[in-house]
Amino acid sequence: MTVVDRPGAPDETHGSLRDMDKPIWSELAAMSAAVAVGVVAFSLIDAPPLSRAEVADWAQAIGSIGAVVIAVWASTSPAREEARRLLQRRTQFAQAVATAARHMFERWEFALTAAQDKNYDELNFAVRLTGEMNARIALEKLLEEPISNWPSPILYVQTGDFLSSFDGFLKTARRLVSARSDWHEGIWSELNTDLEFLLESYDELMRGAAR
């Protein structure tokens, strides 16, 4: 187990956001117009000259098709725009969660490596040096948001699990440092178990934020 190459924050643009940018209704309108023109052209092949009344009927039919397409596009445009804004907000929310967790991990990476190597002096230095973290406060604030504001309930649970596993590791590390000895094999074993849970919860959180 090596405390390196942990996953970073997700990309700023998700595939689903790009899919929503496709001009679906513009394509539909163009296709409908092409179909209408094709029908007219096919109907006029080898057909006798049209009277003024027939020309007017054809023009009215084509106009009706265009009006229907435009009406459908106009009625769905606000809904599509709202869906786009919602997806953008949730994408930014996921990025904020991933960034805060990554900052926490990077700030404590020295302590994580010391725990992995069973280096008491470095662990002692890291635990005493690192104080309150703004990134942790940011995650706690995000957890106070309603679950409906989160990209998914799963990411909400993963974030809570990450903070819990981080607290477990930190509590055991401080207990080991307070013992003022590097001969507590039982505590070292417990610390490494906490470290495994922490790394696993961090990886799951990053994967959840990238979805």
Secondary structure in CASP SS format (residue, H / E / C, confidence):
PFRMAT SS
TARGET T0000
AUTHOR 0000-0000-0000
METHOD secondary structure of the structure
MODEL  1
M C 1.00
T C 1.00
V C 1.00
V C 1.00
D C 1.00
R C 1.00
P C 1.00
G C 1.00
A C 1.00
P C 1.00
D C 1.00
E C 1.00
T C 1.00
H C 1.00
G H 1.00
S H 1.00
L H 1.00
R H 1.00
D H 1.00
M H 1.00
D C 1.00
K C 1.00
P C 1.00
I H 1.00
W H 1.00
S H 1.00
E H 1.00
L H 1.00
A H 1.00
A H 1.00
M H 1.00
S H 1.00
A H 1.00
A H 1.00
V H 1.00
A H 1.00
V H 1.00
G H 1.00
V H 1.00
V H 1.00
A H 1.00
F H 1.00
S H 1.00
L H 1.00
I C 1.00
D C 1.00
A C 1.00
P C 1.00
P C 1.00
L C 1.00
S C 1.00
R H 1.00
A H 1.00
E H 1.00
V H 1.00
A H 1.00
D H 1.00
W H 1.00
A H 1.00
Q H 1.00
A H 1.00
I H 1.00
G H 1.00
S H 1.00
I H 1.00
G H 1.00
A H 1.00
V H 1.00
V H 1.00
I H 1.00
A H 1.00
V H 1.00
W H 1.00
A H 1.00
S H 1.00
T H 1.00
S H 1.00
P H 1.00
A H 1.00
R H 1.00
E H 1.00
E H 1.00
A H 1.00
R H 1.00
R H 1.00
L H 1.00
L H 1.00
Q H 1.00
R H 1.00
R H 1.00
T H 1.00
Q H 1.00
F H 1.00
A H 1.00
Q H 1.00
A H 1.00
V H 1.00
A H 1.00
T H 1.00
A H 1.00
A H 1.00
R H 1.00
H H 1.00
M H 1.00
F H 1.00
E H 1.00
R H 1.00
W C 1.00
E H 1.00
F H 1.00
A H 1.00
L H 1.00
T H 1.00
A H 1.00
A H 1.00
Q H 1.00
D H 1.00
K C 1.00
N C 1.00
Y H 1.00
D H 1.00
E H 1.00
L H 1.00
N H 1.00
F H 1.00
A H 1.00
V H 1.00
R H 1.00
L H 1.00
T C 1.00
G C 1.00
E C 1.00
M C 1.00
N H 1.00
A H 1.00
R H 1.00
I H 1.00
A H 1.00
L H 1.00
E H 1.00
K H 1.00
L H 1.00
L H 1.00
E C 1.00
E C 1.00
P C 1.00
I H 1.00
S H 1.00
N H 1.00
W C 1.00
P C 1.00
S C 1.00
P H 1.00
I H 1.00
L H 1.00
Y H 1.00
V H 1.00
Q H 1.00
T H 1.00
G H 1.00
D H 1.00
F H 1.00
L H 1.00
S H 1.00
S H 1.00
F H 1.00
D H 1.00
G H 1.00
F H 1.00
L H 1.00
K H 1.00
T H 1.00
A H 1.00
R H 1.00
R H 1.00
L H 1.00
V H 1.00
S H 1.00
A C 1.00
R C 1.00
S C 1.00
D C 1.00
W C 1.00
H C 1.00
E H 1.00
G H 1.00
I H 1.00
W H 1.00
S H 1.00
E H 1.00
L H 1.00
N H 1.00
T H 1.00
D H 1.00
L H 1.00
E H 1.00
F H 1.00
L H 1.00
L H 1.00
E H 1.00
S H 1.00
Y H 1.00
D H 1.00
E H 1.00
L H 1.00
M H 1.00
R H 1.00
G H 1.00
A H 1.00
A H 1.00
R C 1.00
END
